[in-house]
Structure formats: C-alpha cells, structure tokens
Amino acid sequence: MPVTRIERRARRLFGAVLHLYPGSYRDEYGREMTLVLVDRLRAEHTAVARVVVFLGAIAAVLADAPRQHAVILAQDLRLALRLLGRERWFATVAIGTVAIGIALSTTVFSVGKSLLVDELPYREAERAAMVWVTNPRQGIDQDVTSYPRLLAWRAHSQLIEAFAAYAFRRAVLTGSGDPEQLRVVRASPEFFHVVSTEPVVGRLFAATEEQAAVVVLSHGVWQRKFGGQRSVVGQTLRLDSVPHTIIGVLPQSFQFPERDLDAWVPLQPSPEDRSSGAFWLETVARLKPGVSLVQAQQEMTAIAARLGAERPDDRELGVALVGLRDEIASPFRPALIMLTAAVVGVLVIACVNVAGMLTARGAARRREVAIRTALGASRRRVVRQLLTEAVMLFVLGGALGVTLGSVLLRLLVNVAPPTLSWLRDVSLDGPMLAVALGMAALTGVLFGVLPSWKTAGADVVEVVASGVKGAGRGGLSQRFRWALVVSQIAVATIVVSAASLSLTSLVHAQRVDLGFEPGHVLTARVELPRTKYPEPAARQEFFDRLLERVRALPGVTGAAAGSLVLGRSSSSSFTIEGRPEAIQQPLTFDIITPDFFQVLQVPLLRGRFFSDRDRADGQLVAIINETTAKTHWPNEDPLGKRFTFGGDRWMTVVGIVADTRRAGVDHRVRTESYQPYTQNPGSMTVLIRTAGEPTAIVPALRAVVRELDPEQPLARVAPLDELIDNQTAARRFNTWLLGAFGAAAITLTAIGLYSLLAYVVALRRHEMAVRLAIGGTPSHVLRLIVRHVSWIVGIGMIVGLAGALTAAQSMRSLLFDIEPWDPFSQSVTIAVLGAVAIAAAWIPARRAMRVDPARVLRGD
Amino acid sequence: MPLRREGPEPDDFLPLPRDTFDVLVSLADRERHGYAILQDIAERTDGRIRLSPSTLYAVIKRLLESELIEELSDRPDPAHDDERRRYYRLTPLGRRVAESEAARLTRLLADARASGLVPRRR
C-alpha cells in the first residue's frame, strides 16, 4: 500500500480519537500530535512496526485524555469558586433558590406519589374495590351496608368473584399481662382472599369459619405479645374472656382496612345481625380476572336497581365501587393535587429567578468574556468555564436541596395528623429528584451559558466601548426579564391565593358552632365485653356505679356517657307510627345516660331530657334533634309521636335538642335520635366535665374503673377539645403546607423582583444622572421606578388572580364555607403581594434616588 | 501548575519525572520541534524510550505552564518547510531545573558507586 494512503487513513483515525481531548487542548496540540505521529510512522520500515506505533499512540491518547479533562475541570472549579466567593450575595441567593425549589418539589412529590401511584402491598390490588351504598337524594356517597343486602349482592353478581364484609370492634385482651384493649376487625371468611394476602406464619380463615373462635394476629401484636415466636399458632388468646385459637400472623405490610390494627376474627354474625336492616358492614370485593371496574360498577348499579324494585328498604339506594387505591388516596387527592401544583409553581419561580439572575450576571460579565476572548482564550474554553460555574451552582444548590428535602420530610412526618401516619414510610423520590435537578440544571445552561456563547463571538472593541450601557443588549433582552418576573408574580399570586383560601377555610372551620361546649371535658371509652356482661342489667349497673363514683371525685362537675361522642353514629331506616311506609333516610341512634346533654351543654328546645324514670321495663322513649323534627314532622309537634327502627320497639319522642356537629365540623347535620341507656345498654364513652384541667382526673378515673373491675381497660382517654382538634388536623396540615409554599413563593418572587429592579437601576443610572443633572428631582426618578413596579406587579397579579380562580375551582372540596372568589382571601393575597413588591422595590428605588449626577457622568 | 508570584526555585520541581527530564535534556543544546524531541530521546536511549505523541504533548503542556520551556515564534529549521511546526526551547529557569536534576542524579550515582553498587569506570 502506498505510504500516502496509509498516512491519510492514520491521520483521519487519529484525528477522530483526538476528539476525546478537551476542545481547547485539541486546538492547541492536536495538529502537532498528528504531525509527530505521521513522522514516526514514516520512520518505521515494516507494516507491523507501523501498526504497533499507531496502536500505541491511540492507547496513549485514551489514557491521557481523561487526565487533561480533569486538569481543566480543576482549573475551572478553582476559578468558579473564587468568582462565587467574590460574588457571595449572588452565590447565596442562587444556591438558596435552587435548593428551596428542589427541596419543596421533591418532598411534596414524594408524598403524593407514594399515595397516588405506588403499589399497594396487596397482590393484584387493581382487582380489589370497596363497595359502598349510596343515597343520592340525601347526598350520601359512601355508606356501609346490611347483612341481608350483602347476601343479595353475592347472589346476583356474576362479575365479582367474592364479597368480603367486615366491621370494627374493640375487644379486651386478658390473661397475658395487664388487660389491654385491642383493635379488632370482624371479617367474613373471604376477607383475606379478597385483599389477596398470605400469612407469615400459620394460615388465614377457612371458608367454613364464619362462626369459629379463631384469631389472626397482626405482626405488631405477634412481636409485642409473643416475641415473634412461630409456636404462637395453636395457642389461645382470651378476647373479651372468650378463648380464641391463634391460627396465623399477617405480614407487617398488611394494613387493611386501616393501620395499627391488632387482630382479625371471623365475622360471627348473630341471628339478629343476619336479618337486621341496620347498616353496619363495610364491604370489599374482588373482581373476576379481566373484569374492569367500570363493568363491575354497571352490574352493581343494575343489581341495586333490581333490589330497589323488590325491597322498599332499598328504593333510594345505589352502589358505588371504589378501587382500593382510590379508596385510600381519595380523601387526600384534592389536597395533594393542590400541593403538587403549588410545588410546581414554586419550582418554576425558582428556575425563573435563577434564569433572571444568570442573565443579569451574563450581561455584567460581557466585558470580561469579550476581553478574555480577545486575549486569546478560545470561545469554547470560555464557555466551558461558564458552564462549570453554572453546573457548580446547581450541584451545590442540588446538594443543599436534597438535605433540606430530607429535613422537610422529617418535619412533615412530625407535624402530620395521625390519619397521615403512612407518611412515616415515605422517602425522597429518586426520579423526581432527578427531574427537579435536571430542570434546574437546564435553566442554568440555557441562561448562564448561551448568552455568553454569543458574547464570546462578539467584537471586543464594541462590547468594551459600550460599557455597562450595552449590557442590556447583551444576552437576553430586558423585556424578556420583565416577562420572567411578571410570570413569577402570576405564579406566586396563585400559590398565595390558595394558601389564603385554605387559611380562611381553616379559620371558618375552627369557628363553626359545634352546638356543644367541648372545653373542660374528658372522654374515655369503656368497652364492656358481652361475654362478661351478657345481661343488660349488668352493663347498666356497671355504668351506674362508675358514673356515681366519678361524680363524687373532687373537681368533677358532671359525668355522663354515650355510645358515641364524636364521629358518625350508626343509622338505619325507620318507620313513623301511622305512616304507611318506612322512611329510607337513615336516622342515627345513640344510647345516652340522662346527663349526656347537660354535660355537653346542648340546649333542650322542647320536651324533656331522659331521667331515672325511663326504665328498661317502662315506656320506650327517644329524644330527637332539631333537624329530625323539621324534616319528619314539618307541620306537627313530634312530642308524643312514636317511631320504630323495626319490629315492635315503638319509641315515643319526649324531647327535642338543638343540632350538634358531633359527626365532624365538615359534615352536614344528620337526622339524629337518642335512646336512654337503661333501655339499651352497651359499651359507651364516658364524658366528664371538670372545673379545672380535664386530664388531671385521669388517675382517679382509672382507679375507679380498677375498683369496679380490675380486668376492664380504659381506651382513648383524651380531652374532648383535643378530639375536636384532631378533626381539623388534616385541614391544618394542608394549610400549614400551603402556607409554607406561599411563603417560599413570596420570598423567591421578592428576590426576583429585587434583582430585576436593581439591574434596571444599574442600567439606567446614566439616564437618571442626566435627568437629575438637567433639573429633574429625585421624585421624578422615584416615579420612574414606581411605574416600572406597578406595571410588572399589576400585570402579574391580574394574570395570577385569573389563574388562582381557576385553580380554586379544583380545590373546592378543600374550601370550607367560602367560595373560590372569597373577597377577604383574595384581598389578603393582593395585599401581601403588594406589600412584598413595595419592600422588594425599596432598596433599588432609594439607590436610584441617591444617584450623584456629577460622579456618574464623570465616571462614564 | 500555577506559578507563584515570587518565582519558583529550581529545587521546587525536583525530582523530575523521567519523561520530563528527557524532554528538557533534548532541548538543552538546541531548539527542537515535537518529533525532533522524540527522535533525540530515542537515539540517546538506543530506542528504548519512544514517547507517544500524546505523552509528549502532555509533558510539553506542563513544561509550558510551569515556564520551564517556551515556544519560539519563528522556525529555525527550514528542512521541514512543508509543514508548520512548533519549536520549543529551554527558558533560563528550565535550564537551571535541568541542571539541578542532573546534579541530583549525579549525587545519587556517586552514592551508589561509593557503596559498590555500580562498578567504577575504567
């Protein structure tokens, strides 16, 4: 082969390999290296020798190129660090901005994703769905069901493989240490099949075990009570004094229907349960393979219609299937979507801020870049240096952001209400972190480097001669920076508006008239095991004696008990005497002692409270709330009228009390009825009104209970106002979060606005000096600045408010008692942003007013 | 390696890596371009040391940055007029560094001789 051809090929190939070197290095030595290689090849006489020389040269390049990159990187980093050290303010703000954006977005996204997207710990979870009874006319969209209806569903459905019903119960565990109250689920035998789980030890319910005295333990109880020993299977557990055989243990990840449950026992429906129309069972179903939720819903709707035609009880009822994931996530979804939107807003503001800052800095460094280029630095070398600077900002910001994010997540876990206990398991989401970092880095490259690329190619004489005045034309135009800040204010307006609406809602929710007085009341749950207290008389006696002794305690001004104090009471359809049909709108029923309303301080409107005269063997009586009276006896006096929940138990209305919001401040007042405990005694929550701090009497209360029955535990001992507080905990949490985002958005926007104005003032110093020199006054200059700020803030807020109203429509379910356009909340938004804008504009404005014309004009 | 303002002492650079010393030695008597340096080193070492182009220029870059050598602005060797070559020569500091290194090596050799490790020259 002729030498020239080999040479040409070798040059080409070697030239390609040289691209591994940094551009500047290749520019400097690439050609020389090629020449030397060609000389060496020419010096060799055999083809083999040439090949050896050539391959050796290639290998040496492969080894040396990374070293040269590292050398340049080290140089650039040193220079970047020095520059950033000199511009400490810029570095702090830029790194801080990136960190805040990354920390907030990553944290909230991680929480949201774990809830909305991540896998449930059940196999084929998409085949499991909750089955709820609905009553559209009454606005009830998720109600429990009755046993007969469950059987009807089972009988009619073709598309659903299995229905499992369950109910919650508390049971007293005795015989192993102190008596302890366990949270137990009564579940039909299909339960574990439907949610598709396997035991870690032993087995789960067999199909024939609906009535069996067996128990499946939670992982927690297994560890706590049995030290995690596998020999637990076959042992006996006494629940409410009834021996249950332990058959298996569930995995730690199993948390259905709730977290922190202790044991699962068979449903054991009584003959009464089997025939009763009472709503008490929650239902979860497993769809047949290949059946979609929509198909199953269609079938269940048809079944509901059919049952409605056959049974008067079912006339107004429908059925709603909710996928298990939606079931868990739905209460939080609007809040999470809102928060995610707020977070994206903050991230955008952060990126825009950094973009603006880098643009301004790029403009200011135009001279430096032009001079360096003129002095012989290659354009590529200059840009590489700038890129290193930008990347370093984002790496530092990112690292700080990740740290901040982890801290934020821990903080979230600590302030989260108990209903959000799953937050404990959330960790920062890797992919989101990557996206946030990527977004920030892209901003850096786009705005930190591209303008300089242009400058590096510009004519140095022109750039240097134009001085600072020319800076505005360098890189992105001033108008673009304007647009950036306007969009920033718009986004901040949306976030602040959401926070403000949320806060107003919270204030409204906390001001809601509960209808009773929760202060100075202690509550404690007493579950009497039916096995130990099978007779109503025994149960009544227990509470009689308990309340009597509690009333005698010092500091106690009143004591009463009720089957439920807060939350949703049991309810059922009922019949009013003399009316042809049962009333389908469920009436709640609670069992109370005579002093119940006095202790809660609920006013009696008509009639009387219960008294000791209302005995088990006397006339059955009931008290109803005002809503019930108005709904079912609109034009007549309910006092003396009789109604029944079924059978011959006709109860006479003897009193009407004011409405209360015991079901929760967010819930509508329902139609409620109360029966005296003497006529239907069961487990109850004790209410104790105290003169002083309610928790002070807890030890005395425990002593009283121990005296009455050493095996009887007390559960959920807490002041009533604390329980009410818990009801608004989720709302407070959301408000807290949105408030934090609002604050972040405002801070970042203020920084953005400040740096823009400072930049504008710097650019126009010359112009302002001329104005002042020819007779303008500082107030002219101030007017100029005010005009700037007004335009930017005005346009930003108008766009933002439009966006905020749209956003608020989607957070309607989070609002309480206010409309999205709530004038108070939106005024607060405008006022807050306005104040921040003025504060951000203040320093640049003062600087502009103090321009010394003589100095500025001489200096230029 | 960045230069300190007060000006470095030759000893600051010692001991020199073998490749670096070879390049300095080959520039001690005259200016040379890259390939000439390679040839010179190969001849002096009977072909035992043949630097690759990338190693050579990595050394040259370091020496330029430390101001031990400098690039000539004109080309003294008209024989290679077909290609534009870059020529390098020692700076005064480079010469002193090379001398210091040579002295150091001499001392080492003397020590080795004294202890009988190296046979004395006849």
Contacts between the chains, C-beta under 8 A, distances in Angstrom:
chain1	res1	chain2	res2	distance
A	25	B	61	7.4
A	28	B	61	7.6
A	29	B	57	4.3
A	29	B	60	7.4
A	29	B	61	6.8
A	32	B	33	8.0
A	32	B	34	5.3
A	32	B	53	7.8
A	32	B	57	6.4
A	32	B	85	7.5
A	32	B	86	5.7
A	33	B	34	7.6
A	33	B	53	3.9
A	33	B	54	6.2
A	33	B	56	7.7
A	33	B	57	5.5
A	34	B	53	7.5
A	35	B	34	7.0
A	35	B	35	6.8
A	35	B	83	5.9
A	35	B	85	6.8
A	36	B	34	4.5
A	36	B	35	4.6
A	36	B	38	6.3
A	36	B	53	4.4
A	36	B	56	6.6
A	37	B	53	4.9
A	39	B	35	4.1
A	39	B	38	7.8
A	40	B	35	7.1
A	40	B	38	6.8
A	40	B	50	7.7
A	40	B	53	7.6
A	43	B	39	7.8
A	53	B	50	7.9
A	56	B	52	5.5
A	57	B	52	4.8
A	57	B	53	5.6
A	57	B	54	6.9
A	59	B	52	7.7
A	60	B	52	3.5
A	60	B	53	7.3
A	60	B	54	4.4
A	60	B	55	5.3
A	61	B	52	7.7
A	61	B	53	8.0
A	61	B	54	4.5
A	63	B	54	7.8
A	64	B	54	4.4
A	64	B	55	6.6
A	64	B	58	5.3
A	65	B	54	7.8
A	67	B	58	7.0
A	68	B	58	7.0
A	68	B	61	8.0
